[in-house]
């Protein structure tokens, strides 16, 4: 391994580490954003009065703000992660499949997520404005048909979100394969443990979200997910040191 290859591998690992840091920092950022938006929502309802139109517009704005923030973080994560796998692929062909899957599937996942947020925000707003009064009366067959037509955007958004989640799981499986190969290449056990734990929490976390499991289960998965990201971050740091040492020694 010459010095240029070593530098490229170190820079690639650094970009992967930055992507993991973005993912890690996204958790407190989104939590703070949710608190701020919720406070603003209650303040708006308190000052403007509790009515259906205000509630509908406030919830739609909340979804748009939080969804936009999440998409921005996701795009930044994609930029760093794609750069990392591109560099790894240019030096070692075993990472090219990971790079290809991530480069092409991740944007599709982001697009589906954006479309899902648009439809869901529209559907929830329409539901509150037009369908809430229907819940106070006995519905006929014709009313039920109209009901389903009114919540079509919400159902469409849910379907798009589900498809996007499946694509996200596929991407995470290949990212796991990439991290696992890095841990094997440089013999970094902490990275291997973090990669396995992250994959497990991804599957459990998405299952918890879709089946509506109890809140304490969601919190437990979130804590394990944070631990996994920290382990991966530390493991990639150790991998950078190993790659630099191997490059300085002229390869193995």
C-alpha positions as CSV (number, residue, x, y, z in Angstrom):
1,X,0.0,0.0,0.0
2,X,1.6,3.3,-1.1
3,X,1.2,6.6,0.7
4,X,-1.5,7.9,-1.7
5,X,-3.7,4.8,-1.1
6,X,-3.2,5.1,2.6
7,X,-4.3,8.8,2.6
8,X,-7.3,8.0,0.4
9,X,-8.4,5.2,2.8
10,X,-7.9,7.4,5.9
11,X,-10.0,10.2,4.2
12,X,-12.7,7.7,3.3
13,X,-12.9,6.4,6.8
14,X,-13.0,9.9,8.1
15,X,-16.0,10.7,5.8
16,X,-17.8,7.5,7.1
17,X,-17.0,8.7,10.7
18,X,-18.5,12.1,9.9
19,X,-21.7,10.5,8.6
20,X,-22.0,8.5,11.8
21,X,-21.4,11.7,13.8
22,X,-24.2,13.4,11.8
23,X,-26.5,10.5,12.6
24,X,-25.5,10.7,16.3
25,X,-26.0,14.5,16.6
26,X,-29.3,14.3,14.8
27,X,-30.9,12.6,17.8
28,X,-30.5,15.5,20.3
29,X,-31.2,18.1,17.5
30,X,-34.5,16.5,16.6
31,X,-35.5,16.1,20.2
32,X,-34.9,19.8,20.9
33,X,-36.7,20.7,17.6
34,X,-39.7,18.6,18.7
35,X,-39.8,20.4,22.1
36,X,-39.6,23.8,20.5
37,X,-42.2,23.1,17.9
38,X,-44.6,21.6,20.4
39,X,-44.2,24.6,22.7
40,X,-44.9,26.9,19.7
41,X,-47.9,24.8,18.8
42,X,-49.5,25.1,22.3
43,X,-48.7,28.8,22.4
44,X,-50.4,29.3,19.0
45,X,-53.4,27.4,20.1
46,X,-53.5,29.3,23.4
47,X,-53.2,32.7,21.8
48,X,-55.4,32.1,18.7
49,X,-58.0,30.0,20.4
50,X,-58.8,26.3,20.0
51,X,-60.5,25.6,16.7
52,X,-60.2,23.1,14.0
53,X,-58.6,25.3,11.4
54,X,-55.9,26.5,13.7
55,X,-55.2,23.0,15.0
56,X,-55.0,21.6,11.4
57,X,-52.7,24.3,10.1
58,X,-50.5,24.1,13.3
59,X,-50.1,20.3,13.0
60,X,-49.3,20.6,9.3
61,X,-46.7,23.2,9.9
62,X,-45.2,21.1,12.7
63,X,-44.9,18.1,10.3
64,X,-43.3,20.2,7.6
65,X,-40.7,21.8,9.9
66,X,-39.7,18.6,11.6
67,X,-39.8,16.6,8.4
68,X,-37.7,19.3,6.6
69,X,-35.1,19.1,9.4
70,X,-35.0,15.3,9.2
71,X,-34.6,15.4,5.4
72,X,-31.7,18.0,5.7
73,X,-29.9,15.8,8.2
74,X,-30.5,12.7,6.0
75,X,-29.0,14.5,2.9
76,X,-25.9,15.5,4.9
77,X,-25.6,11.9,6.1
78,X,-25.9,10.7,2.5
79,X,-23.1,13.2,1.3
80,X,-20.6,12.0,3.8
81,X,-21.5,8.3,3.6
82,X,-21.4,8.2,-0.2
83,X,-18.0,9.9,-0.3
84,X,-16.7,7.4,2.2
85,X,-17.8,4.3,0.3
86,X,-16.7,5.8,-3.0
87,X,-13.1,6.2,-1.6
88,X,-13.2,2.7,-0.1
89,X,-14.4,1.2,-3.4
90,X,-11.6,2.9,-5.4
91,X,-9.0,1.1,-3.2
92,X,-10.7,-2.2,-2.4
93,X,-13.3,-3.8,-4.7
94,X,-15.1,-5.6,-1.9
95,X,-16.7,-2.3,-0.9
96,X,-18.0,-1.5,-4.4
97,X,-21.3,-3.3,-3.9
98,X,-21.9,-1.3,-0.7
99,X,-21.1,1.9,-2.6
100,X,-23.5,1.0,-5.5
101,X,-26.4,0.1,-3.3
102,X,-26.0,3.1,-1.0
103,X,-25.4,5.6,-3.9
104,X,-28.6,4.5,-5.8
105,X,-31.0,3.3,-3.2
106,X,-30.5,6.0,-0.6
107,X,-31.7,8.9,-2.8
108,X,-34.8,6.8,-3.7
109,X,-35.4,6.3,0.1
110,X,-35.0,10.1,0.6
111,X,-37.5,10.9,-2.2
112,X,-40.1,8.4,-0.9
113,X,-39.7,10.0,2.6
114,X,-40.2,13.5,1.2
115,X,-43.3,12.4,-0.7
116,X,-44.6,10.6,2.3
117,X,-44.2,13.7,4.5
118,X,-46.0,15.8,1.9
119,X,-49.0,13.4,1.7
120,X,-49.2,12.8,5.4
121,X,-49.2,16.5,6.2
122,X,-51.9,17.1,3.7
123,X,-53.9,14.1,4.9
124,X,-53.7,15.0,8.6
125,X,-54.7,18.6,7.9
126,X,-57.7,17.4,5.7
127,X,-58.6,14.8,8.3
128,X,-58.9,17.4,11.1
129,X,-60.6,20.0,9.0
130,X,-63.2,17.8,7.3
131,X,-63.5,14.5,9.0
132,X,-63.5,15.3,12.7
133,X,-67.1,16.6,12.6
134,X,-68.1,13.3,11.0
135,X,-67.0,11.3,14.0
136,X,-69.9,12.8,16.0
137,X,-72.6,11.3,13.8
138,X,-73.6,7.9,12.6
139,X,-72.1,7.2,9.3
140,X,-74.0,5.7,6.3
141,X,-72.4,3.6,3.6
142,X,-72.1,6.7,1.4
143,X,-70.5,8.6,4.2
144,X,-67.9,5.8,4.7
145,X,-67.1,5.9,1.0
146,X,-66.6,9.6,1.2
147,X,-64.5,9.1,4.3
148,X,-62.0,6.9,2.6
149,X,-61.8,9.3,-0.3
150,X,-61.0,12.1,2.0
151,X,-58.1,10.2,3.8
152,X,-56.6,9.1,0.5
153,X,-53.6,11.4,0.9
154,X,-52.9,10.0,4.4
155,X,-53.1,6.4,3.2
156,X,-50.9,7.3,0.3
157,X,-48.3,8.9,2.6
158,X,-48.4,5.8,4.9
159,X,-47.7,3.5,1.9
160,X,-44.9,5.7,0.6
161,X,-43.4,5.8,4.1
162,X,-43.6,2.0,4.4
163,X,-41.9,1.5,1.0
164,X,-39.2,4.1,2.0
165,X,-38.7,2.2,5.2
166,X,-38.1,-1.0,3.4
167,X,-35.5,0.7,1.1
168,X,-33.9,2.1,4.2
169,X,-33.6,-1.4,5.8
170,X,-31.9,-2.7,2.6
171,X,-29.5,0.2,2.6
172,X,-28.7,-0.4,6.3
173,X,-28.0,-4.1,5.7
174,X,-25.4,-3.2,3.1
175,X,-23.9,-0.5,5.4
176,X,-23.6,-3.1,8.0
177,X,-21.8,-5.4,5.6
178,X,-19.4,-2.5,4.8
179,X,-18.7,-1.7,8.5
180,X,-18.3,-5.4,9.3
181,X,-15.7,-5.8,6.5
182,X,-13.8,-2.7,7.8
183,X,-13.8,-4.2,11.3
184,X,-12.4,-7.5,9.9
185,X,-9.8,-5.7,7.7
186,X,-8.3,-3.7,10.6
187,X,-9.3,-6.1,13.4
188,X,-11.5,-3.6,15.2
189,X,-13.8,-5.5,17.5
190,X,-15.6,-2.4,18.8
191,X,-16.7,-1.5,15.3
192,X,-17.9,-5.0,14.7
193,X,-20.0,-5.0,17.8
194,X,-21.4,-1.5,17.0
195,X,-22.3,-2.6,13.4
196,X,-24.2,-5.7,14.7
197,X,-26.0,-3.7,17.4
198,X,-27.0,-1.0,14.9
199,X,-28.4,-3.5,12.5
200,X,-30.4,-5.2,15.3
201,X,-31.8,-1.9,16.5
202,X,-32.7,-0.8,13.0
203,X,-34.9,-3.9,12.5
204,X,-36.4,-3.7,16.0
205,X,-36.8,0.1,15.9
206,X,-38.7,0.0,12.6
207,X,-40.9,-2.8,13.9
208,X,-41.7,-0.9,17.0
209,X,-42.7,2.1,14.9
210,X,-45.0,0.1,12.6
211,X,-46.7,-2.1,15.2
212,X,-47.1,0.8,17.7
213,X,-45.3,-1.0,20.6
214,X,-45.2,0.4,24.1
215,X,-43.3,3.6,24.7
216,X,-40.6,2.0,27.0
217,X,-39.7,-0.4,24.2
218,X,-39.1,2.6,21.9
219,X,-36.9,4.3,24.5
220,X,-34.9,1.2,25.1
221,X,-34.2,0.7,21.4
222,X,-33.2,4.4,21.0
223,X,-30.7,4.0,23.8
224,X,-29.2,0.9,22.2
225,X,-29.1,2.7,18.9
226,X,-27.1,5.6,20.4
227,X,-24.7,3.1,22.0
228,X,-24.3,1.4,18.6
229,X,-23.5,4.7,16.9
230,X,-20.9,5.6,19.6
231,X,-19.2,2.3,19.2
232,X,-19.1,2.7,15.4
233,X,-17.8,6.2,15.7
234,X,-15.0,5.0,18.0
235,X,-14.3,2.0,15.9
236,X,-13.9,4.0,12.7
237,X,-11.5,6.3,14.6
238,X,-9.4,3.2,15.5
239,X,-9.6,2.1,11.8
240,X,-8.2,5.4,10.7
241,X,-5.2,5.0,13.0
242,X,-4.7,1.4,11.7
243,X,-4.9,2.5,8.1
244,X,-2.4,5.3,8.7
245,X,0.0,3.0,10.5
246,X,-0.2,0.4,7.7
247,X,0.4,3.1,5.1
248,X,3.4,4.4,7.0
249,X,4.8,0.9,7.3
250,X,4.5,0.4,3.5
251,X,1.5,-2.0,3.7
252,X,1.2,-5.6,4.8
